[in-house]
């Protein structure tokens, strides 16, 4: 397993907070929450919030709250297709530039949608070339099949499961694994040394991508985290929990506190684990 991100002192695995966790609050709110709860860093999801797109504004947040940016999530979601224009390669270029300017070693990328045919055709080689050019790890995320009315829709190319695709680096999202009917602990083993980044959450196997607090779903999240610790994982685990239905800031922070406590407990290195 590769090491790509800023790790905290004393050799433990860093646990960051995605700015998506503060939605519908702002990117700024995520930095405030991360600092107060004791997260090791922040993953910036680039979306319509202008602060998420502004390197200078993000530098000010890092300085003010004392919380580094450990990764950037490129605007490759369905709902961010208009962010930073319509050119998909331009989005990845700008994401890598933003990450480099902030000292973050990783950009999280979704695979192309199947209707982005030209982009998809050159995606594997293009992502590798972008890594070589920028020095930033482009970690392609596992996705899931879209299902509607009992039918499975092919939404991604070359596919939603990156296991057998020739990407150098991968992001493992535990909620996506649940929605796909996969096992996050088994995927941890299958991804092996290509695993560069983790999105910490949970799911029940629903057709909806749930992003639950770890332990609230049916994924073997504790076992997957323990495997990271035993394997000497050098990347960052980032909480990506859906709190949009939380009744106010206190409830949101309660969920994110539980997430951090779960991560700290199960990432604790056992005697003899690789540092």
C-alpha positions as CSV (number, residue, x, y, z in Angstrom):
1,X,0.0,0.0,0.0
2,X,1.5,3.3,-1.0
3,X,2.0,6.3,1.2
4,X,0.8,9.5,-0.4
5,X,-0.5,12.0,2.1
6,X,0.6,14.0,5.1
7,X,0.6,11.8,8.1
8,X,0.5,12.9,11.8
9,X,3.3,12.6,14.3
10,X,4.1,9.3,16.1
11,X,3.5,7.1,13.0
12,X,-0.3,6.7,13.3
13,X,-2.5,6.8,10.2
14,X,-3.9,10.3,9.5
15,X,-7.7,10.7,9.7
16,X,-9.1,13.6,7.7
17,X,-12.5,15.1,7.2
18,X,-14.1,15.7,3.8
19,X,-15.7,19.1,3.4
20,X,-18.7,17.2,2.1
21,X,-19.4,16.2,5.7
22,X,-20.4,19.7,6.6
23,X,-23.0,20.0,3.8
24,X,-25.3,22.0,3.6
25,X,-22.9,24.1,5.6
26,X,-19.9,25.6,3.8
27,X,-16.3,24.6,3.1
28,X,-15.2,27.0,5.8
29,X,-17.5,25.2,8.3
30,X,-15.7,21.9,7.6
31,X,-12.4,23.4,8.6
32,X,-13.8,24.7,11.8
33,X,-15.4,21.4,12.6
34,X,-12.2,19.4,11.8
35,X,-10.1,21.7,14.0
36,X,-12.5,21.5,16.9
37,X,-13.0,17.7,16.8
38,X,-9.3,16.9,16.3
39,X,-9.2,15.6,12.8
40,X,-5.7,15.5,11.2
41,X,-6.6,17.3,8.1
42,X,-9.3,18.1,5.5
43,X,-10.1,16.8,2.1
44,X,-11.5,19.6,-0.1
45,X,-14.3,18.6,-2.3
46,X,-14.3,21.1,-5.2
47,X,-17.9,22.1,-5.9
48,X,-20.0,25.2,-6.3
49,X,-18.8,26.8,-3.0
50,X,-16.3,29.4,-4.3
51,X,-14.0,28.8,-1.4
52,X,-13.5,25.2,-2.5
53,X,-12.1,26.4,-5.8
54,X,-9.8,29.2,-4.4
55,X,-6.3,28.3,-3.4
56,X,-5.7,31.6,-1.6
57,X,-8.9,31.2,0.4
58,X,-8.0,27.7,1.3
59,X,-4.5,28.7,2.4
60,X,-6.1,31.2,4.7
61,X,-8.3,28.5,6.3
62,X,-5.3,26.2,6.8
63,X,-3.4,29.0,8.5
64,X,-6.4,30.1,10.6
65,X,-7.5,26.7,11.8
66,X,-4.1,25.0,11.8
67,X,-5.6,22.0,9.8
68,X,-3.8,21.0,6.6
69,X,-5.4,20.0,3.3
70,X,-4.5,16.3,2.8
71,X,-6.3,15.7,-0.4
72,X,-8.5,17.3,-3.1
73,X,-11.6,15.6,-4.6
74,X,-11.9,16.6,-8.2
75,X,-15.3,17.9,-9.4
76,X,-16.1,14.7,-11.3
77,X,-19.4,14.0,-9.6
78,X,-22.6,14.1,-11.6
79,X,-23.7,17.1,-9.6
80,X,-20.4,19.0,-10.2
81,X,-20.3,18.6,-14.0
82,X,-20.4,22.3,-14.5
83,X,-17.7,23.2,-12.0
84,X,-14.5,24.4,-13.6
85,X,-16.1,24.1,-17.1
86,X,-17.0,21.1,-19.1
87,X,-13.6,19.8,-20.1
88,X,-12.9,16.8,-17.9
89,X,-9.1,16.9,-18.4
90,X,-9.2,20.6,-17.5
91,X,-10.9,19.6,-14.2
92,X,-8.2,17.1,-13.4
93,X,-5.4,19.5,-14.3
94,X,-6.8,22.2,-12.1
95,X,-7.4,19.7,-9.2
96,X,-3.8,18.6,-9.4
97,X,-2.6,22.2,-9.4
98,X,-4.8,23.0,-6.4
99,X,-3.5,20.0,-4.5
100,X,0.1,20.8,-5.3
101,X,-0.3,24.4,-4.2
102,X,-1.8,23.3,-0.9
103,X,0.8,20.6,-0.2
104,X,-1.7,17.8,-0.6
105,X,-0.3,14.7,-2.3
106,X,-3.6,13.1,-3.6
107,X,-6.4,14.0,-5.9
108,X,-9.5,11.7,-5.7
109,X,-11.0,11.1,-9.1
110,X,-14.2,9.3,-10.3
111,X,-14.0,7.2,-13.5
112,X,-15.6,8.8,-16.6
113,X,-19.2,8.5,-17.3
114,X,-19.9,6.2,-20.2
115,X,-21.2,9.1,-22.4
116,X,-17.8,10.8,-22.0
117,X,-16.4,8.5,-24.7
118,X,-13.3,10.3,-25.8
119,X,-12.3,11.1,-22.2
120,X,-12.9,7.4,-21.2
121,X,-10.9,6.1,-24.1
122,X,-7.7,7.8,-22.9
123,X,-8.5,7.9,-19.2
124,X,-6.1,5.2,-17.8
125,X,-3.1,6.5,-19.7
126,X,-4.0,10.1,-19.3
127,X,-4.3,9.8,-15.5
128,X,-0.9,8.2,-15.4
129,X,0.6,10.9,-17.5
130,X,-0.9,13.6,-15.3
131,X,0.7,11.9,-12.3
132,X,4.1,11.9,-14.0
133,X,3.7,15.6,-15.0
134,X,2.5,17.0,-11.6
135,X,3.9,14.6,-9.0
136,X,0.4,14.4,-7.5
137,X,-1.2,10.9,-7.0
138,X,-4.5,10.6,-8.9
139,X,-6.4,8.0,-6.9
140,X,-9.3,6.6,-8.9
141,X,-12.3,5.8,-6.8
142,X,-14.4,2.6,-6.7
143,X,-18.0,3.3,-7.8
144,X,-21.1,1.2,-8.1
145,X,-23.7,0.2,-10.7
146,X,-26.8,2.4,-11.0
147,X,-30.0,0.5,-10.5
148,X,-33.6,1.6,-11.3
149,X,-36.8,-0.5,-11.5
150,X,-34.9,-3.7,-11.1
151,X,-32.5,-2.9,-13.9
152,X,-28.8,-2.2,-13.7
153,X,-27.5,0.7,-15.7
154,X,-23.9,1.0,-17.1
155,X,-22.9,4.5,-16.0
156,X,-19.1,4.4,-15.9
157,X,-16.3,3.6,-18.4
158,X,-14.2,1.5,-18.4
159,X,-16.3,0.4,-15.4
160,X,-17.4,1.1,-11.8
161,X,-15.0,-1.5,-10.3
162,X,-11.4,-0.4,-10.7
163,X,-9.9,-3.7,-9.4
164,X,-9.0,-5.1,-12.8
165,X,-8.2,-1.8,-14.5
166,X,-4.6,-0.7,-14.9
167,X,-4.8,2.4,-12.6
168,X,-1.7,3.0,-10.5
169,X,-3.5,4.3,-7.5
170,X,-7.0,3.8,-6.1
171,X,-9.4,5.3,-3.5
172,X,-11.6,2.8,-1.6
173,X,-15.0,4.2,-0.6
174,X,-16.7,1.9,1.9
175,X,-20.2,3.2,1.1
176,X,-19.7,2.6,-2.6
177,X,-18.6,-0.9,-1.8
178,X,-21.8,-1.5,0.1
179,X,-24.0,-0.1,-2.8
180,X,-22.1,-2.4,-5.2
181,X,-22.6,-5.4,-3.1
182,X,-18.9,-5.8,-2.3
183,X,-16.9,-6.2,0.9
184,X,-14.6,-3.4,1.8
185,X,-12.2,-5.7,3.7
186,X,-11.9,-7.9,0.6
187,X,-11.4,-4.9,-1.6
188,X,-8.6,-3.7,0.7
189,X,-6.8,-7.0,0.0
190,X,-7.6,-6.9,-3.7
191,X,-6.4,-3.3,-4.2
192,X,-3.1,-4.2,-2.4
193,X,-0.3,-1.8,-3.0
194,X,-2.4,0.4,-5.3
195,X,-4.6,1.5,-2.4
196,X,-3.6,5.1,-1.8
197,X,-6.7,6.7,-0.1
198,X,-9.7,5.6,1.9
199,X,-13.2,7.2,2.3
200,X,-14.4,6.2,5.7
201,X,-18.1,5.6,6.0
202,X,-20.6,2.7,5.9
203,X,-23.6,1.3,4.1
204,X,-26.3,-1.3,4.4
205,X,-26.2,-2.5,0.8
206,X,-29.1,-0.3,-0.3
207,X,-29.3,0.8,-3.9
208,X,-28.8,4.3,-2.5
209,X,-25.2,5.5,-1.7
210,X,-25.7,6.1,2.0
211,X,-22.4,7.2,3.5
212,X,-23.4,6.3,7.1
213,X,-21.3,6.7,10.2
214,X,-18.9,3.7,10.4
215,X,-20.5,0.9,12.4
216,X,-24.1,2.0,11.5
217,X,-24.1,-0.2,8.4
218,X,-23.2,-3.7,7.4
219,X,-19.7,-3.3,6.0
220,X,-16.8,-4.9,7.8
221,X,-15.3,-1.4,8.4
222,X,-13.5,-2.3,11.6
223,X,-11.7,-5.3,9.9
224,X,-10.8,-3.1,6.9
225,X,-9.3,-0.4,9.1
226,X,-7.4,-3.0,11.1
227,X,-6.0,-4.4,7.9
228,X,-4.7,-0.9,7.0
229,X,-2.9,-0.7,10.3
230,X,-1.4,-4.2,10.0
231,X,-0.3,-3.5,6.4
232,X,1.5,-0.3,7.2
233,X,-0.8,1.9,5.1
234,X,0.9,5.3,4.5
235,X,-2.0,7.2,3.0
236,X,-4.9,9.0,4.6
237,X,-8.2,7.8,5.8
238,X,-10.8,10.5,5.2
239,X,-14.3,10.6,6.8
240,X,-16.9,11.0,4.1
241,X,-20.2,10.8,6.1
242,X,-23.5,12.2,5.0
243,X,-24.8,14.6,7.7
244,X,-27.2,16.6,5.6
245,X,-30.2,15.4,7.6
246,X,-28.6,16.2,11.0
247,X,-30.7,18.6,13.1
248,X,-28.2,21.4,13.5
249,X,-24.5,21.7,14.2
250,X,-24.5,19.7,17.4
251,X,-26.0,16.7,15.8
252,X,-23.6,16.9,12.9
253,X,-20.6,17.1,15.1
254,X,-21.8,14.2,17.2
255,X,-21.9,12.0,14.1
256,X,-18.4,13.2,13.1
257,X,-17.1,12.7,16.6
258,X,-18.3,9.1,16.5
259,X,-16.7,8.6,13.1
260,X,-13.3,9.9,14.4
261,X,-13.5,7.8,17.5
262,X,-14.3,4.7,15.5
263,X,-11.3,5.4,13.2
264,X,-8.9,6.0,16.0
265,X,-10.0,2.8,17.8
266,X,-9.6,0.5,14.8
267,X,-6.6,2.1,13.3
268,X,-4.6,1.7,16.5
269,X,-1.5,-0.3,15.5
270,X,-1.2,-3.7,17.1
271,X,2.2,-4.8,18.5
272,X,4.4,-5.8,15.6
273,X,2.5,-3.8,13.0
274,X,4.5,-2.0,10.3
275,X,5.0,1.6,11.2
